[in-house]
């Protein structure tokens, strides 16, 4: 028995040591903060499932159910927490929603050449994605979610693939990818009622006197029957409105909205760290060139940026740090001091 326990502990320690780069105090703290802020969402889901279960039981003329339907309300939260351990399913779902496709042979060769170039700059294995796909957009773009990587066709047609790939690997080798998958799973779907409150274009800007008159409606006779019917109608309307508001909360994302300034600050720091990882792979100048050509032109002033969910720092500051890192690597070490270490390419964590 003692041997079995010791074997189980050794196996657990092996797993923890293997997964240690994908966990950090910063990432776990941010996720925990968002999860606490999502408590109203969890309660709303429990309430909706309770109401639906009660309606089903009334229709089936039953008092109890053999299945605990309340567990369904906790599935999205559990699915989100699972992504921190293993982002299984994230790659396929992300590719499907983004309209991605498998790379062509030519695109695969471009990717393989970039990986070979980056691997030549380090003795450590690169944190390569478990799966990568292409989206057919002409704009150079790349992103990471879970253990998957997305590259745009526009990026693969440029000479900046190694630099951008090095930056994205800086996210893949840290908790960033799994954290992205986890927080994305907190929200079920975007609201399908986004345009339901939009006014008729012909009516929206028209003066009141020019608006189309409402159809004539005959007033119902007053009396006890009418008052009871009107009360029932108001109760039904209030119940449906309550369900609508509850469903909007239950879809998730409330905690992310509430903690958006903290998330913005966190992700801006992570962008700098990913840039630093690209610099360790010898791509500082190349990544700076890419940012100057493709990103700097899109920068706009962001007032009170620390109060926003803006995820990227000013491009000019990123370029400045990348250029300075190149200068520091090329500067000879002073007598009696050691040169800057550039061979350790382990991704920096928060």
C-alpha positions as CSV (number, residue, x, y, z in Angstrom):
1,X,0.0,0.0,0.0
2,X,2.8,2.4,0.9
3,X,4.5,1.6,-2.5
4,X,1.2,2.4,-4.3
5,X,0.9,5.8,-2.5
6,X,4.5,6.7,-3.2
7,X,4.1,5.8,-6.9
8,X,0.9,8.0,-7.1
9,X,2.7,10.9,-5.4
10,X,5.7,10.6,-7.8
11,X,3.3,10.5,-10.8
12,X,1.5,13.6,-9.5
13,X,4.8,15.5,-8.9
14,X,5.8,14.5,-12.5
15,X,2.6,16.0,-13.9
16,X,3.0,19.2,-11.8
17,X,6.6,19.6,-12.9
18,X,5.6,19.1,-16.5
19,X,2.7,21.6,-16.3
20,X,4.4,24.1,-14.1
21,X,5.2,26.5,-17.0
22,X,1.5,26.8,-17.7
23,X,0.6,28.0,-14.2
24,X,1.6,31.2,-12.4
25,X,0.4,33.2,-9.5
26,X,-0.7,36.1,-11.8
27,X,-2.7,34.0,-14.1
28,X,-4.4,32.0,-11.3
29,X,-5.2,35.2,-9.4
30,X,-6.8,36.9,-12.5
31,X,-8.9,33.8,-13.3
32,X,-10.0,33.5,-9.6
33,X,-11.0,37.1,-9.6
34,X,-13.1,36.7,-12.7
35,X,-14.6,33.5,-11.4
36,X,-15.7,35.2,-8.2
37,X,-17.2,38.1,-10.3
38,X,-19.1,35.5,-12.3
39,X,-21.1,34.3,-9.3
40,X,-24.2,36.2,-10.4
41,X,-24.0,34.4,-13.7
42,X,-23.8,31.0,-12.0
43,X,-26.8,31.9,-9.9
44,X,-28.7,33.0,-12.9
45,X,-28.0,29.7,-14.7
46,X,-29.1,27.8,-11.6
47,X,-32.3,29.8,-11.5
48,X,-33.1,29.2,-15.2
49,X,-32.5,25.5,-14.9
50,X,-34.7,25.4,-11.8
51,X,-37.5,27.2,-13.7
52,X,-37.2,25.0,-16.7
53,X,-37.1,21.8,-14.6
54,X,-40.2,22.9,-12.7
55,X,-42.1,23.5,-15.9
56,X,-41.1,20.1,-17.3
57,X,-42.2,18.4,-14.1
58,X,-45.5,20.1,-14.2
59,X,-46.1,19.1,-17.8
60,X,-45.1,15.5,-17.1
61,X,-47.2,15.5,-13.9
62,X,-44.3,14.5,-11.7
63,X,-43.0,15.7,-8.4
64,X,-39.4,14.8,-8.6
65,X,-36.8,13.9,-11.3
66,X,-34.4,11.0,-11.3
67,X,-31.8,13.3,-12.9
68,X,-30.2,16.3,-11.1
69,X,-30.8,19.0,-13.7
70,X,-29.1,21.6,-11.6
71,X,-25.7,20.1,-12.5
72,X,-26.3,21.4,-16.0
73,X,-25.9,24.9,-14.8
74,X,-22.4,24.2,-13.5
75,X,-21.2,22.6,-16.7
76,X,-20.0,25.9,-18.4
77,X,-18.0,26.8,-15.2
78,X,-16.5,23.4,-15.0
79,X,-15.7,23.4,-18.7
80,X,-13.9,26.7,-18.2
81,X,-11.8,25.5,-15.3
82,X,-10.9,22.4,-17.2
83,X,-9.2,24.6,-19.8
84,X,-6.6,25.6,-17.2
85,X,-5.6,21.9,-16.9
86,X,-6.0,20.8,-20.5
87,X,-7.6,22.9,-23.2
88,X,-9.1,19.9,-24.9
89,X,-11.6,20.8,-27.6
90,X,-10.6,24.5,-27.8
91,X,-8.6,24.2,-31.0
92,X,-11.4,22.6,-33.0
93,X,-14.1,24.9,-31.7
94,X,-12.0,28.0,-32.2
95,X,-11.0,27.0,-35.8
96,X,-14.7,26.2,-36.6
97,X,-16.0,29.5,-35.2
98,X,-13.2,31.5,-37.0
99,X,-13.8,29.8,-40.3
100,X,-10.2,28.5,-40.3
101,X,-8.8,25.8,-42.6
102,X,-5.9,23.4,-42.7
103,X,-2.7,24.9,-44.2
104,X,-1.7,24.2,-47.8
105,X,1.6,22.5,-48.6
106,X,3.2,25.8,-49.4
107,X,2.0,27.4,-46.1
108,X,3.2,24.3,-44.2
109,X,6.7,24.8,-45.7
110,X,6.7,28.5,-44.7
111,X,5.8,27.5,-41.1
112,X,8.3,24.7,-41.0
113,X,11.1,27.0,-42.2
114,X,10.2,29.6,-39.5
115,X,10.2,26.9,-36.8
116,X,13.6,25.6,-38.0
117,X,15.0,29.2,-37.9
118,X,13.8,29.8,-34.4
119,X,14.9,26.5,-33.1
120,X,18.5,27.3,-34.3
121,X,18.6,30.1,-31.7
122,X,17.9,28.0,-28.7
123,X,18.9,24.7,-27.1
124,X,15.5,24.3,-25.5
125,X,12.5,22.8,-27.3
126,X,10.1,25.4,-28.7
127,X,6.6,25.4,-27.2
128,X,5.0,24.5,-30.5
129,X,1.2,24.4,-30.8
130,X,-0.6,21.1,-30.8
131,X,-2.6,22.4,-33.8
132,X,-2.4,25.4,-36.1
133,X,-4.7,26.6,-38.8
134,X,-5.1,29.4,-41.4
135,X,-7.8,32.0,-41.8
136,X,-8.2,33.5,-45.3
137,X,-7.8,37.2,-44.6
138,X,-5.3,39.5,-46.4
139,X,-4.3,41.3,-43.2
140,X,-1.3,39.9,-41.3
141,X,-2.6,38.4,-38.1
142,X,-1.9,35.7,-35.5
143,X,-3.3,34.6,-32.2
144,X,-3.2,31.9,-29.6
145,X,-6.0,30.1,-27.7
146,X,-5.4,27.0,-25.6
147,X,-2.7,25.0,-27.3
148,X,-3.7,26.2,-30.8
149,X,-2.3,28.8,-33.1
150,X,-4.0,30.8,-35.8
151,X,-2.1,32.4,-38.6
152,X,-3.7,34.5,-41.4
153,X,-3.0,34.0,-45.1
154,X,-1.8,37.6,-45.2
155,X,0.9,36.9,-42.6
156,X,2.1,33.7,-44.4
157,X,2.6,35.8,-47.5
158,X,5.1,38.1,-45.8
159,X,8.7,37.7,-44.6
160,X,7.7,38.3,-41.0
161,X,6.5,34.8,-40.2
162,X,9.5,33.9,-37.9
163,X,9.2,37.1,-35.9
164,X,5.4,36.9,-35.4
165,X,5.6,33.2,-34.7
166,X,8.3,33.8,-32.0
167,X,6.0,36.2,-30.3
168,X,3.0,33.8,-30.3
169,X,5.2,31.0,-29.0
170,X,6.0,33.4,-26.1
171,X,2.3,33.1,-25.3
172,X,2.0,29.4,-25.9
173,X,4.9,28.5,-23.6
174,X,3.2,30.3,-20.7
175,X,-0.3,30.3,-19.1
176,X,-1.6,32.8,-21.7
177,X,-3.0,30.2,-24.1
178,X,-4.9,28.2,-21.5
179,X,-6.0,31.3,-19.7
180,X,-7.5,32.7,-22.9
181,X,-9.4,29.4,-23.5
182,X,-10.6,29.4,-19.9
183,X,-12.0,32.9,-19.9
184,X,-13.6,32.5,-23.4
185,X,-15.5,29.5,-22.0
186,X,-17.0,31.7,-19.2
187,X,-19.4,33.2,-21.8
188,X,-21.7,30.9,-23.6
189,X,-22.6,33.0,-26.6
190,X,-23.1,36.5,-27.8
191,X,-26.6,37.8,-27.4
192,X,-28.8,37.1,-30.5
193,X,-31.0,40.0,-29.5
194,X,-28.5,42.7,-30.3
195,X,-30.6,44.3,-32.9
196,X,-34.0,43.5,-31.5
197,X,-34.4,47.0,-29.9
198,X,-33.3,48.9,-33.1
199,X,-36.0,51.2,-34.3
200,X,-37.5,51.1,-37.8
201,X,-35.0,53.2,-39.9
202,X,-37.9,55.1,-41.4
203,X,-39.3,55.9,-38.0
204,X,-36.0,56.5,-36.1
205,X,-35.1,60.0,-37.4
206,X,-38.5,61.1,-38.5
207,X,-40.2,64.0,-36.7
208,X,-43.0,62.9,-34.4
209,X,-45.7,64.6,-36.5
210,X,-44.5,62.7,-39.6
211,X,-44.4,59.2,-37.9
212,X,-46.8,56.6,-39.1
213,X,-49.9,56.4,-36.8
214,X,-50.4,53.3,-34.8
215,X,-53.2,51.0,-35.9
216,X,-56.5,51.7,-34.4
217,X,-57.3,49.5,-31.3
218,X,-60.7,49.4,-29.8
219,X,-60.7,49.8,-26.0
220,X,-61.8,46.7,-24.1
221,X,-64.9,47.1,-21.9
222,X,-64.0,47.8,-18.2
223,X,-65.1,45.4,-15.5
224,X,-64.0,42.6,-13.2
225,X,-63.2,40.2,-16.0
226,X,-61.1,42.8,-17.8
227,X,-59.1,43.7,-14.7
228,X,-58.3,40.0,-14.1
229,X,-57.3,39.5,-17.7
230,X,-55.1,42.6,-17.6
231,X,-53.5,41.5,-14.3
232,X,-52.7,38.1,-15.8
233,X,-51.3,39.8,-18.9
234,X,-49.0,42.0,-16.8
235,X,-47.9,39.1,-14.7
236,X,-47.0,37.1,-17.8
237,X,-45.2,40.1,-19.3
238,X,-43.2,40.6,-16.1
239,X,-42.3,36.9,-15.9
240,X,-41.1,36.9,-19.6
241,X,-39.2,40.0,-19.0
242,X,-37.6,38.5,-15.9
243,X,-36.6,35.4,-17.9
244,X,-35.1,37.6,-20.7
245,X,-33.0,39.6,-18.3
246,X,-31.9,36.4,-16.4
247,X,-30.9,34.8,-19.7
248,X,-28.8,37.8,-20.6
249,X,-26.9,37.4,-17.3
250,X,-26.8,33.6,-17.6
251,X,-25.0,33.8,-21.0
252,X,-21.8,34.8,-19.0
253,X,-19.2,37.5,-19.4
254,X,-20.4,39.6,-16.5
255,X,-17.3,38.9,-14.4
256,X,-15.0,39.6,-17.4
257,X,-16.8,43.0,-17.9
258,X,-16.5,43.8,-14.2
259,X,-12.8,43.0,-14.1
260,X,-12.0,44.4,-17.6
261,X,-9.5,47.1,-16.4
262,X,-7.5,44.5,-14.5
263,X,-7.5,42.2,-17.5
264,X,-6.4,45.0,-19.8
265,X,-3.4,45.7,-17.5
266,X,-2.6,42.0,-17.3
267,X,-2.6,41.4,-21.0
268,X,-0.6,44.5,-21.8
269,X,2.1,43.2,-19.5
270,X,1.9,39.8,-21.2
271,X,2.4,41.4,-24.6
272,X,5.7,42.8,-23.4
273,X,6.8,39.4,-22.1
274,X,5.9,37.7,-25.4
275,X,8.0,40.4,-27.2
276,X,10.9,39.6,-24.9
277,X,10.7,35.9,-25.7
278,X,10.8,36.8,-29.4
279,X,13.9,38.9,-28.7
280,X,15.5,35.9,-27.0
281,X,15.0,33.9,-30.2
282,X,16.9,36.6,-32.2
283,X,13.7,38.2,-33.6
284,X,13.8,41.6,-31.9
285,X,14.6,43.7,-35.0
286,X,12.4,41.6,-37.2
287,X,9.4,41.9,-34.9
288,X,10.0,45.7,-34.5
289,X,10.0,46.0,-38.3
290,X,6.8,44.1,-38.5
291,X,5.2,46.3,-35.8
292,X,6.4,49.5,-37.6
293,X,4.9,48.4,-40.9
294,X,1.7,46.6,-39.9
295,X,0.7,47.8,-36.4
296,X,1.9,51.3,-35.7
297,X,-0.3,52.8,-38.4
298,X,-3.4,51.5,-36.6
299,X,-2.6,53.0,-33.2
300,X,-5.0,55.5,-31.7
301,X,-4.9,57.4,-28.4
302,X,-6.7,55.6,-25.6
303,X,-7.7,58.0,-22.8
304,X,-7.5,56.5,-19.3
305,X,-6.0,53.3,-20.7
306,X,-5.7,51.9,-17.2
307,X,-9.5,52.0,-16.9
308,X,-10.1,50.1,-20.1
309,X,-9.8,46.5,-21.4
310,X,-7.3,47.6,-24.1
311,X,-5.1,44.5,-24.4
312,X,-2.1,45.8,-26.2
313,X,0.4,48.5,-25.1
314,X,1.2,51.4,-27.5
315,X,3.1,50.0,-30.4
316,X,5.8,52.6,-30.3
317,X,6.7,51.5,-26.8
318,X,6.9,47.9,-27.9
319,X,9.2,48.8,-30.7
320,X,11.3,50.9,-28.4
321,X,11.8,47.9,-26.0
322,X,12.6,45.6,-28.9
323,X,15.2,48.0,-30.3
324,X,16.8,48.4,-26.9
325,X,17.0,44.7,-26.3
326,X,18.9,44.4,-29.6
327,X,21.3,47.1,-28.5
328,X,21.9,45.5,-25.1
329,X,22.6,42.1,-26.7
330,X,25.2,43.7,-29.0
331,X,26.9,45.8,-26.3
332,X,30.1,44.1,-25.0
333,X,30.1,43.3,-21.3
334,X,32.1,45.5,-19.0
335,X,35.2,44.0,-17.4
336,X,34.4,41.9,-14.4
337,X,30.8,41.4,-15.4
338,X,29.1,38.7,-17.3
339,X,27.4,39.2,-20.7
340,X,23.6,39.2,-20.9
341,X,22.3,35.7,-21.0
342,X,20.5,35.0,-24.2
343,X,20.6,31.3,-24.4
344,X,17.8,30.7,-21.9
345,X,14.7,30.9,-24.0
346,X,12.2,29.7,-21.4
347,X,9.1,31.9,-21.7
348,X,8.8,34.5,-19.0
349,X,5.8,34.1,-16.8
350,X,3.8,36.7,-14.9
